[in-house]
Amino acid sequence: MSRNLAIKSARAQKDMTQKDLAAAVGVSRQTINAIEQGEYNPTIKLCRAICRALGKTLDELFWEEDNNEKKQP
């Protein structure tokens, strides 16, 4: 699992700490840290809550693009 820099970046854009985001979605700061480090795979419910808190879509924060896959025109 790769690191999730998109969440960290979106959190920084909203001037939120890991603790702030954790409180907004009802988990511990350690859970947010583990997600950002790629050490924890959140449930879809938690993914959606994080997206709502950060004003982003699931694709923006959680979609891992396959570099071998060609984009459709």
C-alpha positions, 0 to 999 in steps of 0.5 A: 500500500502506498502513502496517501499524500493526497489526504495530507495535501488536502488537509494542509490546504484546509489548515487542518492537523491530523487531530482536527481531521480525526475529530471531524470524522470520529477516529483517533489521530493515530488512525489518520496518521496510519492512513496517510502513511499507507499502513491502514486501509480505511473502510468506505464509510471512513473514506467518505467521511474524510472526503466530506471533511476535506471537500474532496471526492473519493477519486481525488483522495483514494484512487490509485491510478494504474500507470500501466493502464492507458487513459481513454480518449 
